[in-house]
Amino acid sequence: MVALFTTPNADFNKYFDFLPGQFRHFDHKFEWSRDEFRQWCEQCCQQYPSYKVHISQIGFLEQQSKEDREVITGGCSQMAVFERDTETYPRTCLVEGNAEIYKTVVDVKYPFDERSRATRIVDEMLYALARLTKESEMVAEIQGVPQQTIVPLHTFLDFPILAEQADGDTQLIEDIFNLRAHEDFPGFELIQLEDGSRALCKWVYPYESSSCSETEWGDASADLGGGAYQQNHFYQQWQMQPEVTTTDDVAIQIDHSTENSWTTANFNN
């Protein structure tokens, strides 16, 4: 019996253009160094002594030296293969004369992705926006002052997977944003820049733990564009995400709740 686990190698993140403490994906709760991953593997073997583990590194840069690959940094990802020692710990679930019968539940050919093209583009846009707005979130939290983030649509094409999914067409990205803005892009609005190009705009506010008060936010509006800030002086709290059935051309929202999916509080009132 074999169990295989892969995870990012945090030691390798120094080769990416990351901010301090930044993860590779916005939904990651942690990323382990090689030592942390090794310690976890050893703990697993202690808890399940019938298994032994082999750890290896995956993915290297051409400029990495042999010492950097094997000792200093390692690979982009790391893999642990746990294998049961069947000689020392034979399986006990088989009874003599009674063979196990396995039934095929599902047969999947990889790569496998049931998402529509529109949904794949939305997912990649959300990933890109999480990366592009991270700095504004940090500044807002540190300074206790809302920050305006403007993301030109052509910036999305700097993300290779998104550029491929959208065929390098910013008009397609704009159309999908307009189609899915309410469900997937709360707080963002489409604006036109001085050069005529289009961009997504959002105000990023300090977290609730910030000491910045409503009055201080109001005072800051004069320095942050006044009217534009006043018009967007609100926050949205997530309650329940409606189910959205999507094809490449049509999005149908099915709201299972009698309440609004979003609660909006306007501090100006």
Secondary structure, DSSP 8 states (H G I E B T S, - for coil): -EEEEEEE-GGGGGGS---TT--SSTT-S----HHHHHHHHHHHHHHSTTEEEEEEEE---TT--HHIIIIIS--SEEEEEEEE-TTTS---S-BTTB-----------SS---S-HHHHHHHHHHHHHHHHTHHHHHHHHHH-S-EEEEEEGGGGGGSHHHHHHTTT-HHHHHHHHHHHHHHH-TT-EEEE-TTS-EEEEEEE---TTS---HHHHHHHTTTTTTHHHHHT-EEEEE----EEEE-SS-EEEE---SS-SEEEEETT-
